[in-house]
Amino acid sequence: MPGSPTVAGQRNGPSLVAVRDGLWRVVDRSGAVLGHIEREAQTDGDRYLARRLVMSTRRIELGAFWRIDEAADCFR
């Protein structure tokens, strides 16, 4: 299924937890939230926007990626 995360449950990296259709929470092994990945439909295909949380009120845009696993790699 397009847009389904393929990195959820990886042992060596972050896990993705579905929040809603097209939005995943990125968590580390202890369950701490690292950020979010959001799917954004484009005319040439879906992009995955990675955002890292800094404290509870700020976020940093990490980039837009063609594949969800590439977006998840930003959180390693």
The first five atom37 places (N, CA, C, CB, O) and aatype in JSON, in Angstrom:
{
  "aatype": [12, 14, 7, 15, 14, 16, 19, 0, 7, 5, 1, 2, 7, 14, 15, 10, 19, 0, 19, 1, 3, 7, 10, 17, 1, 19, 19, 3, 1, 15, 7, 0, 19, 10, 7, 8, 9, 6, 1, 6, 0, 5, 16, 3, 7, 3, 1, 18, 10, 0, 1, 1, 10, 19, 12, 15, 16, 1, 1, 9, 6, 10, 7, 0, 13, 17, 1, 9, 3, 6, 0, 0, 3, 4, 13, 1],
  "atom_mask": [
    [1, 1, 1, 1, 1],
    [1, 1, 1, 1, 1],
    [1, 1, 1, 0, 1],
    [1, 1, 1, 1, 1],
    [1, 1, 1, 1, 1],
    [1, 1, 1, 1, 1],
    [1, 1, 1, 1, 1],
    [1, 1, 1, 1, 1],
    [1, 1, 1, 0, 1],
    [1, 1, 1, 1, 1],
    [1, 1, 1, 1, 1],
    [1, 1, 1, 1, 1],
    [1, 1, 1, 0, 1],
    [1, 1, 1, 1, 1],
    [1, 1, 1, 1, 1],
    [1, 1, 1, 1, 1],
    [1, 1, 1, 1, 1],
    [1, 1, 1, 1, 1],
    [1, 1, 1, 1, 1],
    [1, 1, 1, 1, 1],
    [1, 1, 1, 1, 1],
    [1, 1, 1, 0, 1],
    [1, 1, 1, 1, 1],
    [1, 1, 1, 1, 1],
    [1, 1, 1, 1, 1],
    [1, 1, 1, 1, 1],
    [1, 1, 1, 1, 1],
    [1, 1, 1, 1, 1],
    [1, 1, 1, 1, 1],
    [1, 1, 1, 1, 1],
    [1, 1, 1, 0, 1],
    [1, 1, 1, 1, 1],
    [1, 1, 1, 1, 1],
    [1, 1, 1, 1, 1],
    [1, 1, 1, 0, 1],
    [1, 1, 1, 1, 1],
    [1, 1, 1, 1, 1],
    [1, 1, 1, 1, 1],
    [1, 1, 1, 1, 1],
    [1, 1, 1, 1, 1],
    [1, 1, 1, 1, 1],
    [1, 1, 1, 1, 1],
    [1, 1, 1, 1, 1],
    [1, 1, 1, 1, 1],
    [1, 1, 1, 0, 1],
    [1, 1, 1, 1, 1],
    [1, 1, 1, 1, 1],
    [1, 1, 1, 1, 1],
    [1, 1, 1, 1, 1],
    [1, 1, 1, 1, 1],
    [1, 1, 1, 1, 1],
    [1, 1, 1, 1, 1],
    [1, 1, 1, 1, 1],
    [1, 1, 1, 1, 1],
    [1, 1, 1, 1, 1],
    [1, 1, 1, 1, 1],
    [1, 1, 1, 1, 1],
    [1, 1, 1, 1, 1],
    [1, 1, 1, 1, 1],
    [1, 1, 1, 1, 1],
    [1, 1, 1, 1, 1],
    [1, 1, 1, 1, 1],
    [1, 1, 1, 0, 1],
    [1, 1, 1, 1, 1],
    [1, 1, 1, 1, 1],
    [1, 1, 1, 1, 1],
    [1, 1, 1, 1, 1],
    [1, 1, 1, 1, 1],
    [1, 1, 1, 1, 1],
    [1, 1, 1, 1, 1],
    [1, 1, 1, 1, 1],
    [1, 1, 1, 1, 1],
    [1, 1, 1, 1, 1],
    [1, 1, 1, 1, 1],
    [1, 1, 1, 1, 1],
    [1, 1, 1, 1, 1]
  ],
  "atom_positions": [
    [[0.84, -1.18, 0.0], [0.0, 0.0, 0.0], [0.89, 1.24, 0.0], [-0.96, 0.0, 1.22], [1.78, 1.34, 0.85]],
    [[0.69, 2.19, -0.91], [1.51, 3.38, -0.97], [1.39, 4.2, 0.3], [1.13, 4.23, -2.17], [0.3, 4.34, 0.86]],
    [[2.52, 4.72, 0.76], [2.51, 5.57, 1.94], [2.6, 4.82, 3.25], [0.0, 0.0, 0.0], [2.67, 5.45, 4.31]],
    [[2.59, 3.49, 3.21], [2.7, 2.73, 4.44], [4.14, 2.73, 4.91], [2.2, 1.28, 4.25], [5.05, 2.55, 4.11]],
    [[4.37, 2.94, 6.21], [5.73, 2.97, 6.69], [6.36, 1.59, 6.62], [5.79, 3.49, 8.11], [5.71, 0.58, 6.94]],
    [[7.6, 1.55, 6.21], [8.31, 0.27, 6.15], [9.36, 0.18, 7.24], [8.95, 0.09, 4.79], [10.03, -0.85, 7.35]],
    [[9.53, 1.22, 8.03], [10.59, 1.22, 9.02], [10.07, 1.02, 10.43], [11.35, 2.51, 8.94], [10.87, 0.98, 11.37]],
    [[8.79, 0.88, 10.61], [8.24, 0.71, 11.96], [8.8, -0.57, 12.57], [6.7, 0.67, 11.93], [8.79, -1.62, 11.94]],
    [[9.27, -0.47, 13.79], [9.75, -1.62, 14.5], [11.19, -2.0, 14.19], [0.0, 0.0, 0.0], [11.63, -3.06, 14.62]],
    [[11.92, -1.2, 13.46], [13.31, -1.52, 13.2], [14.07, -1.56, 14.52], [13.94, -0.49, 12.24], [13.81, -0.75, 15.41]],
    [[15.0, -2.48, 14.65], [15.78, -2.59, 15.89], [16.88, -1.54, 15.98], [16.39, -3.96, 16.0], [17.24, -1.13, 17.08]],
    [[17.4, -1.1, 14.85], [18.56, -0.21, 14.87], [18.22, 1.27, 14.79], [19.46, -0.56, 13.76], [19.11, 2.11, 14.91]],
    [[16.98, 1.6, 14.58], [16.64, 3.0, 14.4], [15.32, 3.33, 15.05], [0.0, 0.0, 0.0], [14.81, 2.57, 15.87]],
    [[14.78, 4.46, 14.67], [13.52, 4.89, 15.25], [12.35, 4.04, 14.76], [13.26, 6.36, 14.92], [12.45, 3.35, 13.74]],
    [[11.27, 4.09, 15.49], [10.03, 3.43, 15.09], [9.01, 4.49, 14.72], [9.49, 2.5, 16.21], [9.05, 5.6, 15.23]],
    [[8.11, 4.14, 13.83], [7.04, 5.05, 13.44], [5.73, 4.54, 14.02], [6.95, 5.17, 11.9], [5.41, 3.36, 13.95]],
    [[4.99, 5.47, 14.59], [3.68, 5.16, 15.16], [2.66, 6.0, 14.41], [3.62, 5.43, 16.72], [2.76, 7.23, 14.39]],
    [[1.68, 5.35, 13.79], [0.67, 6.08, 13.03], [-0.17, 6.94, 13.98], [-0.24, 5.1, 12.24], [-0.68, 6.46, 14.99]],
    [[-0.3, 8.21, 13.63], [-1.13, 9.15, 14.38], [-2.48, 9.27, 13.68], [-0.44, 10.55, 14.52], [-3.54, 9.24, 14.32]],
    [[-2.43, 9.39, 12.38], [-3.6, 9.43, 11.5], [-3.1, 9.14, 10.09], [-4.36, 10.83, 11.57], [-1.89, 8.98, 9.88]],
    [[-4.01, 9.07, 9.14], [-3.61, 8.8, 7.77], [-2.64, 9.89, 7.29], [-4.84, 8.72, 6.84], [-3.0, 11.06, 7.24]],
    [[-1.44, 9.48, 6.93], [-0.45, 10.42, 6.4], [0.4, 11.12, 7.44], [0.0, 0.0, 0.0], [1.16, 12.03, 7.09]],
    [[0.3, 10.73, 8.72], [1.12, 11.36, 9.77], [1.6, 10.28, 10.72], [0.32, 12.45, 10.54], [0.82, 9.48, 11.23]],
    [[2.92, 10.26, 10.96], [3.54, 9.3, 11.86], [4.36, 10.03, 12.91], [4.41, 8.3, 11.09], [5.01, 11.03, 12.62]],
    [[4.33, 9.52, 14.13], [5.18, 10.0, 15.22], [6.45, 9.14, 15.18], [4.45, 9.92, 16.63], [6.36, 7.92, 15.06]],
    [[7.6, 9.76, 15.29], [8.87, 9.05, 15.3], [9.31, 8.94, 16.76], [9.95, 9.79, 14.43], [9.47, 9.95, 17.45]],
    [[9.52, 7.7, 17.23], [9.9, 7.47, 18.62], [11.19, 6.66, 18.68], [8.78, 6.74, 19.38], [11.49, 5.87, 17.78]],
    [[11.95, 6.87, 19.75], [13.17, 6.08, 19.95], [12.82, 4.82, 20.73], [14.26, 6.91, 20.69], [11.65, 4.57, 21.02]],
    [[13.82, 4.03, 21.06], [13.6, 2.75, 21.75], [12.89, 2.9, 23.09], [14.92, 2.05, 21.98], [12.13, 2.02, 23.5]],
    [[13.13, 4.01, 23.77], [12.5, 4.22, 25.07], [11.08, 4.77, 24.96], [13.35, 5.17, 25.91], [10.38, 4.88, 25.96]],
    [[10.66, 5.11, 23.75], [9.33, 5.66, 23.53], [9.29, 7.18, 23.5], [0.0, 0.0, 0.0], [8.22, 7.77, 23.35]],
    [[10.45, 7.82, 23.65], [10.5, 9.28, 23.59], [10.23, 9.75, 22.16], [11.89, 9.81, 24.09], [10.75, 9.19, 21.2]],
    [[9.42, 10.79, 22.04], [9.07, 11.32, 20.73], [10.22, 12.16, 20.2], [7.78, 12.16, 20.8], [10.68, 13.1, 20.85]],
    [[10.69, 11.82, 18.99], [11.77, 12.55, 18.34], [11.24, 13.58, 17.36], [12.7, 11.59, 17.63], [11.87, 14.62, 17.13]],
    [[10.08, 13.3, 16.77], [9.51, 14.2, 15.78], [8.37, 13.54, 15.05], [0.0, 0.0, 0.0], [7.75, 12.6, 15.55]],
    [[8.09, 14.05, 13.85], [6.99, 13.55, 13.03], [7.4, 13.47, 11.57], [5.74, 14.44, 13.19], [8.29, 14.18, 11.12]],
    [[6.73, 12.59, 10.86], [6.85, 12.52, 9.41], [5.44, 12.65, 8.86], [7.55, 11.17, 8.94], [4.52, 11.96, 9.29]],
    [[5.28, 13.55, 7.9], [3.97, 13.78, 7.31], [4.03, 13.57, 5.81], [3.46, 15.2, 7.64], [4.94, 14.07, 5.14]],
    [[3.07, 12.82, 5.28], [2.98, 12.59, 3.84], [2.26, 13.78, 3.21], [2.24, 11.24, 3.52], [1.22, 14.22, 3.69]],
    [[2.84, 14.29, 2.13], [2.25, 15.42, 1.41], [2.14, 15.03, -0.06], [3.11, 16.73, 1.6], [3.14, 14.7, -0.7]],
    [[0.93, 15.06, -0.58], [0.71, 14.7, -1.98], [1.2, 15.82, -2.89], [-0.79, 14.41, -2.25], [0.87, 16.99, -2.68]],
    [[1.98, 15.46, -3.89], [2.49, 16.37, -4.9], [2.03, 15.87, -6.26], [4.04, 16.5, -4.85], [1.62, 14.71, -6.38]],
    [[2.09, 16.7, -7.27], [1.67, 16.27, -8.61], [2.56, 15.15, -9.15], [1.69, 17.45, -9.57], [2.11, 14.33, -9.96]],
    [[3.82, 15.11, -8.72], [4.74, 14.08, -9.21], [4.96, 12.95, -8.21], [6.07, 14.72, -9.54], [5.89, 12.16, -8.36]],
    [[4.11, 12.85, -7.19], [4.2, 11.77, -6.21], [4.19, 12.29, -4.78], [0.0, 0.0, 0.0], [4.29, 13.5, -4.54]],
    [[4.08, 11.38, -3.85], [4.06, 11.75, -2.43], [5.46, 12.13, -1.96], [3.52, 10.6, -1.58], [6.46, 11.55, -2.37]],
    [[5.51, 13.13, -1.09], [6.75, 13.52, -0.41], [6.53, 13.28, 1.07], [7.13, 15.03, -0.7], [5.39, 13.33, 1.54]],
    [[7.6, 13.03, 1.81], [7.53, 12.8, 3.24], [8.34, 13.89, 3.94], [8.06, 11.38, 3.62], [9.55, 13.99, 3.76]],
    [[7.65, 14.71, 4.72], [8.27, 15.84, 5.4], [8.68, 15.41, 6.8], [7.32, 17.06, 5.45], [7.84, 14.96, 7.59]],
    [[9.95, 15.56, 7.12], [10.48, 15.18, 8.42], [10.66, 16.44, 9.28], [11.82, 14.42, 8.29], [11.25, 17.42, 8.84]],
    [[10.12, 16.37, 10.51], [10.23, 17.49, 11.45], [10.69, 16.96, 12.8], [8.87, 18.24, 11.6], [10.07, 16.06, 13.37]],
    [[11.76, 17.52, 13.3], [12.3, 17.1, 14.6], [11.77, 18.03, 15.68], [13.85, 17.12, 14.59], [11.72, 19.24, 15.51]],
    [[11.36, 17.44, 16.81], [10.92, 18.23, 17.95], [12.12, 18.66, 18.78], [9.91, 17.44, 18.82], [13.02, 17.86, 19.06]],
    [[12.13, 19.92, 19.17], [13.16, 20.45, 20.05], [12.42, 21.03, 21.24], [14.09, 21.53, 19.33], [11.73, 22.04, 21.12]],
    [[12.56, 20.39, 22.37], [11.74, 20.71, 23.54], [10.29, 20.42, 23.14], [11.93, 22.23, 24.0], [10.07, 19.74, 22.14]],
    [[9.33, 20.89, 23.85], [7.94, 20.54, 23.51], [7.24, 21.58, 22.65], [7.16, 20.33, 24.77], [6.14, 21.34, 22.17]],
    [[7.87, 22.72, 22.45], [7.19, 23.8, 21.74], [7.83, 24.2, 20.43], [7.1, 24.98, 22.61], [7.31, 25.07, 19.73]],
    [[8.96, 23.61, 20.09], [9.66, 23.99, 18.85], [9.89, 22.78, 17.98], [11.0, 24.67, 19.17], [9.97, 21.65, 18.47]],
    [[10.0, 23.03, 16.7], [10.35, 21.95, 15.77], [11.27, 22.5, 14.69], [9.08, 21.33, 15.13], [11.26, 23.69, 14.37]],
    [[12.06, 21.6, 14.15], [13.0, 21.95, 13.09], [12.63, 21.13, 11.85], [14.5, 21.69, 13.53], [12.48, 19.91, 11.94]],
    [[12.49, 21.8, 10.72], [12.23, 21.11, 9.45], [13.52, 20.44, 9.01], [11.69, 22.11, 8.35], [14.54, 21.11, 8.82]],
    [[13.49, 19.12, 8.85], [14.68, 18.39, 8.43], [14.76, 18.2, 6.92], [14.72, 17.05, 9.11], [15.85, 18.02, 6.38]],
    [[13.63, 18.23, 6.26], [13.64, 18.1, 4.81], [12.45, 17.34, 4.29], [0.0, 0.0, 0.0], [11.62, 16.85, 5.05]],
    [[12.37, 17.24, 2.97], [11.32, 16.51, 2.27], [11.97, 15.39, 1.47], [10.47, 17.46, 1.34], [13.0, 15.6, 0.83]],
    [[11.38, 14.21, 1.51], [11.98, 13.03, 0.91], [10.96, 12.29, 0.07], [12.55, 12.11, 2.0], [9.76, 12.41, 0.3]],
    [[11.44, 11.52, -0.9], [10.56, 10.74, -1.76], [10.13, 9.44, -1.1], [11.25, 10.43, -3.08], [9.1, 8.87, -1.47]],
    [[10.89, 8.96, -0.12], [10.57, 7.69, 0.55], [10.52, 7.9, 2.05], [11.6, 6.6, 0.2], [11.3, 8.67, 2.61]],
    [[9.59, 7.21, 2.7], [9.42, 7.37, 4.14], [10.64, 6.87, 4.92], [8.16, 6.63, 4.61], [10.98, 7.43, 5.96]],
    [[11.29, 5.82, 4.42], [12.47, 5.33, 5.14], [13.63, 6.32, 5.08], [12.91, 3.98, 4.56], [14.43, 6.38, 6.01]],
    [[13.72, 7.1, 4.0], [14.74, 8.14, 3.93], [14.45, 9.25, 4.94], [14.82, 8.74, 2.51], [15.36, 9.77, 5.58]],
    [[13.17, 9.59, 5.09], [12.78, 10.61, 6.08], [13.09, 10.11, 7.48], [11.27, 10.96, 5.95], [13.57, 10.88, 8.32]],
    [[12.83, 8.85, 7.75], [13.09, 8.27, 9.08], [14.58, 8.25, 9.4], [12.52, 6.86, 9.16], [14.97, 8.37, 10.56]],
    [[15.42, 8.09, 8.38], [16.87, 8.07, 8.6], [17.39, 9.37, 9.22], [17.6, 7.81, 7.29], [18.44, 9.36, 9.87]],
    [[16.69, 10.46, 9.05], [17.1, 11.75, 9.64], [17.11, 11.72, 11.15], [16.17, 12.85, 9.17], [17.76, 12.54, 11.79]],
    [[16.39, 10.76, 11.73], [16.24, 10.71, 13.18], [17.22, 9.75, 13.83], [14.83, 10.31, 13.54], [17.15, 9.53, 15.04]],
    [[18.12, 9.18, 13.07], [19.12, 8.25, 13.65], [20.17, 9.02, 14.39], [19.79, 7.38, 12.56], [21.1, 8.43, 14.95]]
  ]
}
